[in-house]
Amino acid sequence: MDRIALQHTAKFHAQRISKLIEGDVEVIAASNAPFEIHVFESQWLTAVRGAGSATIARNGPLCNNDVYVMHLRKGAARLLHPEGSASVGSGQFVAFRGTCPIQVHHAQSYEFLALRIPRPFLERYLPEWQEREFVPTDLTPESKVMFGIADSLIDAGGQPCGDSLQSLGRSVAELLARALGQHAWPIGTADNPAEAHRRRVRQFCRAHLHQTDLSVDVIASGTGLSKGYLHRLFQSEPSSLMQWVQSLRLEAARQRLEDSGDRLSSLTDLALSCGFKSPAHFSSAFRSRYGTAPSQYRANCEPGKPLCGM
């Protein structure tokens, strides 16, 4: 465990965050204003508090399966991910998987508090938490207590024993589950096992949409369902399983192309982050679906243009 309070450049900020999340991070700053970061790190719970100027932060899929929670205390952020984007305002928080590549755009100065929690801790209390993934959520009494615990750990800088930290990590996960559960979408599938299985399959696909090798074999292995059963599950649906995955990827790419804050991403990066095997494959599928090339669609979405893709 360690506690760090530093003011450094964007490069140091990226290096420090890279260590914490076990993945590569790139931070692009609009000015030379320093970043401030305070960290409490342990096996069971990590808390990061920081502030900075207008920036863009990118990371690829992280090398862990933990859950991340980002709470904005000042400013606003735009999160871009394989399935689309989310706008998080001051006072809101959002949860997402560590295996998901994201970009975080801050158009102005900001302050944030972030948590990293073992995923099994959260799923013990709220197995369907991914129904709320990337959904901006207002603070609740439970989430205020959760972030208060994180602040206390950062400010104290102490080293509680392992058993205490493990218990604390579970308590924080339960608070997060309660905060997300208050806004959970109705499921209504308890009496319909097939629909519950379809929901599990869709959750798995959304979680692994960035993988170019996502296939029926991979989905069957990841969900514990047979390939034959997967085909039967989607026989009554408007499209097959892999057709649905393709539609999901195209919609995610379309939203990214429309996002004015994502202009720095090349079409190659965008295609790969949405799970397409190559830019050519992406361009062909996009043109087939929307009747225009991705580059032209993006150009028509620039400020002042009346309609995207026209």
C-alpha positions in Angstrom: 0.0 0.0 0.0 1.1 3.5 -0.5 -0.2 7.1 -0.4 1.1 9.6 -2.9 0.4 13.3 -3.2 2.2 14.8 -6.2 1.9 17.6 -8.8 3.4 16.7 -12.1 3.0 16.7 -15.8 0.6 14.8 -17.9 3.4 12.2 -18.7 3.8 11.4 -15.0 0.1 11.4 -14.5 -0.2 8.7 -17.2 2.7 6.7 -15.8 1.2 6.6 -12.4 -2.3 5.7 -13.5 -0.8 3.0 -15.8 0.7 1.4 -12.8 -2.5 1.5 -10.8 -4.8 0.0 -13.5 -2.2 -2.4 -15.0 -2.6 -1.1 -18.5 -1.2 1.5 -20.9 -2.5 5.0 -20.6 -2.0 8.1 -22.8 -2.8 11.5 -21.4 -3.0 14.5 -23.7 -3.2 17.9 -21.9 -4.5 21.2 -23.4 -2.0 23.2 -21.3 1.0 22.7 -19.1 -1.0 23.1 -15.9 0.1 20.5 -13.3 -1.9 17.4 -12.3 -2.5 16.5 -8.8 -3.0 12.8 -7.7 -3.4 11.1 -4.4 -3.5 7.4 -4.1 -4.4 4.7 -1.6 -3.6 1.3 -3.0 -4.2 -2.3 -1.7 -5.1 -5.7 -3.0 -8.8 -5.3 -2.0 -9.5 -1.7 -2.6 -7.7 1.2 -4.5 -8.8 4.8 -4.3 -7.5 7.6 -6.5 -8.2 11.3 -6.1 -7.0 13.8 -8.6 -7.5 17.1 -10.4 -6.3 18.5 -13.7 -6.9 20.7 -16.7 -8.6 19.9 -20.0 -7.3 16.5 -21.1 -8.0 13.4 -23.1 -7.0 10.1 -21.4 -7.0 6.9 -23.3 -6.4 3.3 -22.3 -6.7 -0.1 -23.9 -8.2 -3.1 -22.3 -6.8 -3.4 -18.8 -5.0 -6.5 -17.5 -7.6 -7.2 -14.8 -11.2 -8.0 -14.4 -11.9 -5.5 -11.6 -14.7 -2.9 -11.5 -13.8 0.8 -11.8 -16.0 3.6 -10.4 -15.3 7.2 -11.5 -16.9 10.1 -9.6 -16.7 13.6 -10.9 -16.6 16.3 -8.2 -16.0 19.2 -10.5 -16.2 19.6 -14.3 -17.7 17.1 -16.8 -16.4 14.2 -18.8 -17.2 12.3 -21.9 -16.5 8.6 -21.8 -16.1 6.8 -25.1 -16.2 3.0 -25.1 -16.8 0.2 -27.7 -20.6 0.4 -27.3 -21.0 4.2 -27.5 -20.4 7.0 -25.1 -21.6 8.5 -21.8 -21.6 12.1 -20.5 -20.8 12.3 -16.8 -21.6 15.6 -15.0 -20.4 17.1 -11.8 -21.7 15.1 -8.8 -22.3 11.9 -10.8 -20.5 8.6 -11.0 -20.2 5.8 -13.5 -19.1 2.2 -13.1 -17.4 0.0 -15.8 -15.3 -3.1 -16.3 -11.5 -3.1 -16.3 -11.4 -5.2 -19.4 -13.1 -2.4 -21.4 -11.0 0.1 -23.4 -12.1 3.7 -22.9 -11.3 7.3 -23.6 -12.1 10.0 -21.1 -12.4 13.6 -22.5 -12.3 16.6 -20.1 -13.1 19.9 -21.8 -12.3 21.9 -18.7 -10.6 21.6 -15.4 -11.9 18.8 -13.2 -11.7 17.0 -9.9 -12.4 13.3 -9.6 -12.4 10.3 -7.2 -12.0 6.8 -8.5 -12.3 3.4 -7.0 -11.1 -0.1 -8.1 -13.0 -3.0 -6.6 -12.6 -6.7 -7.2 -15.5 -7.7 -9.5 -16.5 -10.8 -7.4 -17.1 -8.5 -4.4 -19.7 -6.5 -6.4 -21.3 -9.4 -8.2 -21.9 -11.1 -4.8 -24.4 -8.3 -4.0 -25.6 -7.3 -7.5 -24.9 -10.0 -10.2 -26.7 -7.9 -12.9 -24.6 -4.7 -12.2 -23.6 -4.5 -15.9 -27.2 -3.4 -16.6 -25.9 -0.1 -15.2 -22.5 0.0 -16.8 -21.5 3.4 -18.3 -24.8 4.8 -17.1 -24.2 8.2 -15.3 -25.7 7.9 -11.8 -26.5 10.6 -9.3 -25.1 10.4 -5.8 -27.2 8.4 -3.2 -26.7 8.2 0.5 -24.9 4.8 0.0 -22.5 6.2 -2.7 -21.7 9.2 -0.5 -20.6 6.9 2.3 -18.6 4.8 -0.2 -16.7 7.8 -1.5 -16.3 9.1 2.1 -14.5 5.9 2.9 -12.2 6.3 0.0 -11.4 9.9 1.0 -10.6 8.8 4.6 -8.2 6.1 3.3 -6.4 8.5 1.1 -6.2 11.2 3.8 -5.2 8.9 6.6 -2.5 7.1 4.6 -2.5 4.3 7.2 -2.0 0.6 6.6 -4.9 -1.4 8.0 -4.3 -5.1 8.3 -5.2 -7.4 5.4 -8.3 -8.8 7.0 -9.7 -5.3 7.8 -9.0 -4.2 4.2 -10.7 -7.2 2.7 -13.8 -6.5 4.9 -13.7 -2.9 3.9 -13.5 -3.8 0.3 -16.6 -6.0 0.6 -18.4 -3.2 2.4 -17.6 -0.7 -0.3 -18.8 -3.2 -2.9 -22.1 -3.6 -1.1 -22.5 0.2 -0.9 -21.9 0.4 -4.6 -24.4 -2.4 -5.3 -27.0 -0.6 -3.3 -26.4 2.6 -5.1 -26.6 1.0 -8.5 -29.5 -1.2 -7.5 -31.7 1.7 -6.6 -31.6 2.6 -10.3 -31.5 -0.9 -11.7 -33.6 -1.6 -14.8 -36.4 -4.1 -14.3 -35.4 -7.5 -15.5 -38.6 -9.5 -15.2 -37.0 -12.7 -16.5 -37.2 -14.9 -13.4 -39.9 -17.1 -15.0 -38.2 -17.3 -18.4 -34.8 -19.1 -18.4 -34.3 -18.6 -22.1 -34.6 -14.8 -21.8 -32.3 -14.9 -18.8 -29.8 -16.8 -20.9 -30.2 -14.4 -23.8 -29.5 -11.6 -21.4 -26.4 -13.3 -20.1 -25.1 -13.8 -23.7 -25.8 -10.2 -24.6 -23.9 -9.0 -21.4 -21.0 -11.2 -22.4 -20.9 -9.8 -25.9 -21.1 -6.2 -24.8 -18.2 -6.9 -22.3 -16.0 -8.4 -25.1 -17.2 -6.4 -28.1 -13.7 -5.0 -28.6 -12.3 -8.5 -29.2 -11.9 -9.1 -32.9 -12.0 -12.9 -32.4 -15.4 -12.8 -30.7 -17.3 -15.8 -32.2 -19.9 -18.3 -31.3 -17.2 -20.6 -30.0 -15.8 -17.8 -27.7 -19.3 -16.8 -26.6 -20.3 -20.4 -25.8 -17.1 -20.9 -23.8 -17.5 -17.6 -21.9 -21.1 -18.2 -21.0 -21.0 -21.9 -20.3 -23.7 -22.6 -23.0 -23.4 -25.0 -25.9 -23.2 -23.6 -29.5 -26.3 -25.5 -30.5 -28.2 -24.0 -27.6 -26.9 -20.5 -28.5 -28.3 -20.9 -32.0 -31.7 -22.1 -30.7 -31.8 -19.1 -28.2 -31.7 -16.6 -31.1 -33.8 -18.5 -33.6 -36.9 -16.5 -32.6 -35.0 -13.2 -32.6 -35.1 -10.7 -35.5 -31.4 -11.5 -36.2 -28.9 -14.2 -35.5 -26.4 -13.8 -32.6 -23.5 -12.8 -34.7 -25.7 -10.5 -36.8 -26.7 -8.8 -33.6 -23.0 -8.5 -32.6 -22.2 -6.9 -36.0 -25.1 -4.4 -35.5 -23.9 -3.6 -32.0 -20.4 -2.9 -33.4 -21.7 -0.7 -36.2 -23.9 1.3 -33.9 -20.9 1.9 -31.5 -18.8 3.0 -34.4 -21.5 5.3 -35.8 -21.8 7.0 -32.4 -18.0 7.4 -32.2 -18.0 9.0 -35.7 -20.7 11.5 -34.7 -18.9 12.5 -31.4 -17.0 15.8 -32.0 -14.8 15.0 -29.0 -13.5 11.9 -30.7 -11.9 13.6 -33.7 -8.4 12.6 -32.7 -9.1 8.9 -33.1 -8.1 7.5 -36.5 -10.5 5.3 -38.4 -8.1 2.3 -37.9 -8.1 2.8 -34.1 -11.9 3.3 -34.1 -12.5 0.1 -36.1 -10.2 -2.1 -34.0 -11.6 -0.7 -30.7 -15.1 -1.7 -31.9 -14.0 -5.2 -32.7 -13.6 -5.1 -36.5 -10.8 -7.2 -37.8 -9.4 -4.6 -40.2 -10.2 -1.0 -41.4 -11.3 -2.5 -44.8 -13.8 -4.9 -43.0 -15.1 -2.0 -41.0 -15.5 0.3 -44.1 -17.3 -2.3 -46.1 -19.7 -3.2 -43.3 -20.3 0.5 -42.5 -21.0 1.4 -46.1 -23.4 -1.6 -46.5 -25.3 -0.5 -43.4 -25.4 3.3 -43.7 -24.8 3.8 -47.5 -21.6 5.9 -47.0 -18.0 5.5 -46.1 -17.0 6.1 -42.5 -14.7 9.0 -43.4 -17.5 10.8 -45.3 -20.0 10.1 -42.5 -17.6 11.7 -40.0 -16.9 14.7 -42.3 -20.7 15.3 -42.6 -21.0 15.3 -38.8 -18.7 18.3 -38.4 -20.1 21.5 -36.8 -22.3 23.4 -39.2 -23.3 20.3 -41.3 -27.1 19.8 -41.2 -27.3 16.0 -41.1 -24.8 13.2 -40.4 -24.2 10.9 -43.3 -26.0 13.0 -45.8 
